[in-house]
Amino acid sequence: MCALELVSDRSTKAPVDKGTIGKIQEVAYQDGTMIRISGPNIILSPPLVLTSDDVKTILRSIKTGLNAA
């Protein structure tokens, strides 16, 4: 398990708003990866056994979600 904390401003470290992180979650899900969110955090709980294709799908989906936000 790992998590990514998202901020809206790197200098002040203000957390990203609910709408933005919700958009990331929805787009990533539509692109093939289920992520959980908790406040400004994206929580990843991938299976213990992953293929390189699984990792590529997860990373692509998160990138797609971030780009959509």
Backbone bond lengths (Angstrom), bond angles and torsions (degrees), N, CA, C in turn:
res aa  C-N    CA-C-N  psi(-1)  N-CA   C-N-CA  omega(-1)  CA-C   N-CA-C  phi
1 M - - - 1.441 - - 1.523 107.90 -
2 C 1.333 115.11 141.67 1.461 120.09 174.99 1.524 108.32 -149.04
3 A 1.309 115.82 165.68 1.462 120.10 -178.61 1.519 110.12 -139.46
4 L 1.311 114.74 152.37 1.456 123.11 174.65 1.520 107.41 -119.41
5 E 1.316 117.04 124.52 1.459 120.86 176.94 1.525 108.09 -94.52
6 L 1.327 117.17 124.54 1.451 121.33 -177.78 1.524 110.44 -102.75
7 V 1.315 115.48 136.82 1.459 121.43 177.27 1.526 108.94 -122.94
8 S 1.317 115.64 151.68 1.464 119.78 178.21 1.523 111.73 -88.64
9 D 1.347 116.29 -18.38 1.460 121.54 179.73 1.526 108.11 -145.08
10 R 1.314 116.61 115.99 1.471 120.27 -176.73 1.525 112.84 -63.38
11 S 1.322 117.23 -35.02 1.462 118.66 -176.55 1.532 112.30 -71.68
12 T 1.335 117.59 -41.09 1.465 120.11 179.81 1.527 112.63 -92.78
13 K 1.318 116.18 -13.40 1.469 123.32 -177.21 1.529 112.39 58.13
14 A 1.336 115.56 32.47 1.464 120.57 176.03 1.529 108.79 -67.45
15 P 1.334 117.51 132.30 1.463 119.46 -178.07 1.527 111.80 -66.19
16 V 1.325 114.59 151.68 1.459 121.00 177.12 1.533 108.51 -67.76
17 D 1.311 117.58 151.05 1.465 120.70 -177.95 1.532 111.77 -78.28
18 K 1.333 115.64 162.68 1.465 122.13 -176.78 1.521 112.69 -60.34
19 G 1.317 116.56 -38.56 1.463 119.96 -179.29 1.513 112.62 -62.93
20 T 1.325 115.81 -41.26 1.462 120.42 -179.30 1.518 111.56 -67.35
21 I 1.311 117.15 -47.23 1.464 119.06 -178.37 1.524 110.80 -69.25
22 G 1.332 117.00 -31.38 1.462 120.65 174.84 1.521 111.50 -64.63
23 K 1.319 116.62 -39.90 1.470 121.71 177.56 1.528 109.98 -63.21
24 I 1.327 116.83 -43.72 1.468 120.89 178.79 1.526 110.18 -59.97
25 Q 1.322 116.29 -45.08 1.468 120.94 -179.89 1.525 110.92 -61.21
26 E 1.307 117.40 -46.52 1.467 121.73 -177.90 1.522 111.87 -64.16
27 V 1.325 117.14 -46.59 1.466 120.79 -178.35 1.532 110.48 -66.85
28 A 1.323 117.40 -41.44 1.468 120.23 178.06 1.529 110.30 -61.91
29 Y 1.314 117.20 -40.37 1.467 121.34 178.48 1.524 110.79 -63.60
30 Q 1.329 116.47 -45.51 1.462 120.38 178.83 1.530 111.20 -63.19
31 D 1.325 116.99 -25.99 1.462 121.58 -179.23 1.530 112.61 -91.35
32 G 1.327 117.70 0.68 1.455 119.52 172.15 1.508 118.07 114.62
33 T 1.337 118.41 5.96 1.461 120.04 -179.55 1.524 110.89 -130.34
34 M 1.320 115.52 126.22 1.460 120.29 176.24 1.526 108.03 -88.55
35 I 1.316 115.76 120.04 1.464 120.44 175.27 1.519 108.00 -120.34
36 R 1.312 115.00 153.23 1.466 119.84 175.57 1.516 107.60 -105.23
37 I 1.303 115.06 151.38 1.455 119.13 175.32 1.519 108.82 -124.08
38 S 1.315 114.78 147.33 1.451 122.50 176.41 1.518 105.98 -144.26
39 G 1.324 116.16 103.84 1.459 119.94 -174.66 1.514 108.88 62.58
40 P 1.336 118.02 -127.43 1.461 120.81 179.92 1.532 113.17 -91.39
41 N 1.331 116.91 18.59 1.463 121.06 -174.42 1.517 112.55 -110.03
42 I 1.325 115.04 138.40 1.457 122.26 169.17 1.520 105.82 -97.35
43 I 1.319 116.20 124.44 1.460 120.53 -178.02 1.524 108.31 -111.18
44 L 1.329 115.08 126.60 1.460 121.81 -179.92 1.514 109.56 -110.86
45 S 1.325 115.96 129.83 1.460 121.81 176.87 1.527 107.97 -130.94
46 P 1.328 116.34 71.36 1.464 118.59 -177.64 1.524 111.03 -70.90
47 P 1.323 117.02 161.74 1.462 119.15 176.48 1.530 110.63 -61.75
48 L 1.307 116.18 157.66 1.461 119.97 -178.95 1.531 111.98 -68.21
49 V 1.311 117.08 -27.34 1.455 121.42 178.35 1.526 107.41 -111.40
50 L 1.335 115.35 114.97 1.461 121.78 -178.12 1.519 110.21 -121.88
51 T 1.304 114.86 146.09 1.458 119.32 170.23 1.525 107.48 -97.43
52 S 1.298 116.60 166.76 1.466 119.21 177.06 1.517 110.55 -63.92
53 D 1.335 117.04 -31.16 1.474 120.13 176.68 1.526 111.06 -66.42
54 D 1.331 117.11 -37.10 1.468 120.37 176.85 1.526 110.54 -61.63
55 V 1.308 116.70 -45.34 1.468 121.60 -179.69 1.533 109.67 -62.63
56 K 1.316 116.59 -43.00 1.467 120.66 179.00 1.525 110.81 -61.35
57 T 1.325 117.04 -41.35 1.470 120.97 178.68 1.515 111.05 -63.73
58 I 1.324 117.02 -45.30 1.469 121.28 179.81 1.521 110.46 -60.83
59 L 1.324 116.86 -49.50 1.462 120.44 -178.41 1.531 111.92 -64.86
60 R 1.320 116.38 -40.50 1.467 119.80 178.56 1.532 110.93 -63.01
61 S 1.313 116.02 -44.16 1.474 119.95 -178.25 1.526 112.14 -65.37
62 I 1.326 117.09 -40.31 1.464 119.86 177.84 1.523 109.81 -65.86
63 K 1.317 116.75 -42.04 1.468 120.21 178.10 1.526 110.77 -62.33
64 T 1.329 116.86 -41.89 1.460 120.77 177.47 1.523 110.76 -61.12
65 G 1.329 116.72 -43.58 1.459 121.05 177.86 1.507 112.68 -62.97
66 L 1.327 116.63 -44.18 1.474 120.12 179.04 1.531 110.82 -64.73
67 N 1.312 117.18 -40.68 1.456 120.29 178.52 1.524 112.15 -65.38
68 A 1.326 117.37 -32.93 1.462 120.87 179.14 1.523 111.96 -71.21
69 A 1.329 115.45 -28.06 1.466 119.93 -178.36 1.505 108.66 -82.00
